[in-house]
Amino acid sequence: MDVNQTRFNQAKNLERTRDHNRNIEITFIFKSLINPLDIERLPINELRDLYCSLFIERINNPLFRIPKSVDYDRLKSDLLVLVEDLENIDFEII
């Protein structure tokens, strides 16, 4: 495994910040490694499919970490519904 992949796997998936009222906000961060040449080469709908497959692969990865207070099964289920909706969008007509 190369250094970039190792650092990528160790990256945090949540970020805590404060809004303008000083309330704590938690942002879910999804990162994916994609070859820039694929982004240039692929048609938009194939690129969408690539992102969706990488997203699914990432949330199924045992190294994907979230806080213990989060219901992982529910989060995973909700994210998969989101990906399924995204897969049904034809970006060529937008």
C-alpha positions in Angstrom: 0.0 0.0 0.0 1.4 3.4 -0.9 1.8 6.4 1.4 -1.1 8.3 -0.1 -3.5 5.4 0.4 -2.3 4.9 4.0 -2.9 8.5 4.8 -6.2 8.4 3.1 -7.4 5.5 5.2 -6.3 7.2 8.4 -8.2 10.5 7.6 -11.0 11.6 9.8 -14.5 11.4 8.6 -15.9 14.1 10.8 -15.0 17.7 11.4 -16.2 19.9 14.3 -16.6 23.6 13.7 -18.6 26.5 15.1 -21.2 28.5 13.2 -21.5 32.3 13.5 -23.6 31.8 16.7 -20.8 29.7 18.2 -22.9 26.5 18.0 -21.0 23.3 17.3 -21.5 21.9 13.9 -20.4 18.5 12.8 -19.6 17.9 9.2 -19.5 14.5 7.6 -16.5 14.3 5.2 -16.4 11.9 2.4 -13.1 11.5 0.6 -12.4 9.5 -2.5 -9.2 9.0 -4.5 -9.9 9.4 -8.2 -7.4 9.6 -11.0 -7.6 13.1 -12.6 -7.2 11.4 -16.0 -10.5 9.5 -15.4 -12.2 12.8 -14.6 -11.1 14.2 -17.9 -11.7 11.1 -20.0 -15.1 9.8 -18.7 -18.5 11.1 -19.9 -20.4 12.7 -17.1 -22.8 9.7 -16.4 -19.9 7.3 -16.3 -18.1 9.6 -13.9 -21.3 9.7 -11.8 -21.2 5.9 -11.7 -17.5 5.9 -10.7 -18.2 8.3 -7.8 -21.2 6.2 -6.7 -19.2 3.0 -6.7 -16.4 4.6 -4.8 -18.8 6.0 -2.3 -20.3 2.6 -1.7 -16.9 1.0 -1.5 -15.8 3.6 1.1 -18.8 3.2 3.4 -18.4 -0.6 3.2 -14.7 -0.3 4.1 -14.0 -1.6 7.7 -11.5 1.3 8.1 -14.4 3.8 7.7 -14.7 5.3 11.1 -17.6 7.2 12.7 -18.2 8.0 16.4 -19.7 5.2 18.5 -22.7 7.4 19.2 -23.8 7.2 15.6 -26.0 4.3 14.4 -23.7 3.0 11.7 -26.4 0.7 10.1 -28.9 3.6 9.8 -26.3 5.9 8.5 -25.2 3.4 5.9 -28.7 2.7 4.9 -29.5 6.4 4.5 -26.3 6.9 2.5 -27.1 4.0 0.2 -30.5 5.5 -0.6 -28.8 8.8 -1.4 -26.4 7.0 -3.8 -29.2 5.1 -5.4 -31.1 8.4 -6.1 -27.9 9.9 -7.5 -27.4 7.0 -9.8 -30.9 7.7 -11.3 -30.0 11.2 -12.4 -29.1 11.8 -16.0 -26.5 14.5 -15.9 -26.4 14.8 -19.7 -29.7 16.6 -19.7 -29.0 19.0 -16.8 
